[in-house]
Amino acid sequence: MLPAPSYQPASRRERRRRARFRVWNRIVLAIGYAAIAYNLVRGVMYLLVLAEEWL
């Protein structure tokens, strides 16, 4: 019979790096969503200005 594979948890450095990456990922996503929201609001304002000129 083969021995059970020994489970070796990730080193502390890898865990820390992964946690740091997770925080950085959230920051980048927040900035991306803020940019998308800003551009959507800007587009709606532009359309409202155009609609005002048409009427």
Backbone torsions as a table, in degrees:
resi	resn	phi	psi	omega
1	MET	NA	142.6	179.6
2	LEU	-81.5	142.7	176.7
3	PRO	-70.3	149.9	179.4
4	ALA	-64.7	138.0	179.5
5	PRO	-63.8	134.5	-179.5
6	SER	-78.7	132.9	-179.7
7	TYR	-87.2	123.3	178.3
8	GLN	-114.1	112.5	-179.7
9	PRO	-65.4	156.3	-179.0
10	ALA	-62.3	150.2	179.8
11	SER	-67.6	162.3	-178.6
12	ARG	-61.8	-38.7	-178.7
13	ARG	-61.5	-42.4	179.5
14	GLU	-64.0	-41.8	179.3
15	ARG	-62.5	-43.9	-179.5
16	ARG	-63.2	-42.5	-179.8
17	ARG	-63.5	-41.1	-179.9
18	ARG	-64.4	-41.5	178.9
19	ALA	-65.0	-42.5	178.9
20	ARG	-62.6	-41.6	179.3
21	PHE	-62.5	-38.6	-179.7
22	ARG	-62.8	-42.7	179.3
23	VAL	-64.8	-45.9	179.8
24	TRP	-60.8	-40.6	179.9
25	ASN	-61.6	-42.1	178.8
26	ARG	-64.3	-39.4	179.8
27	ILE	-63.8	-45.7	-179.2
28	VAL	-63.7	-41.9	178.2
29	LEU	-63.2	-42.2	179.4
30	ALA	-61.7	-42.6	178.6
31	ILE	-64.4	-41.6	178.9
32	GLY	-62.6	-45.8	178.7
33	TYR	-64.8	-37.6	178.1
34	ALA	-64.0	-40.4	179.2
35	ALA	-65.3	-41.5	178.6
36	ILE	-63.6	-45.1	179.5
37	ALA	-61.8	-42.8	179.8
38	TYR	-60.4	-45.0	-179.4
39	ASN	-68.3	-34.4	176.8
40	LEU	-64.9	-45.5	179.0
41	VAL	-62.6	-42.0	179.4
42	ARG	-61.9	-41.2	178.3
43	GLY	-65.5	-40.6	178.6
44	VAL	-64.4	-42.7	178.6
45	MET	-61.4	-41.7	178.9
46	TYR	-61.9	-43.8	179.0
47	LEU	-64.6	-38.0	178.1
48	LEU	-64.5	-39.8	177.7
49	VAL	-64.6	-42.7	177.5
50	LEU	-62.8	-42.0	-179.5
51	ALA	-63.8	-36.7	179.0
52	GLU	-65.3	-38.0	178.9
53	GLU	-69.7	-33.2	-179.2
54	TRP	-70.1	-34.1	-175.2
55	LEU	-83.1	NA	NA
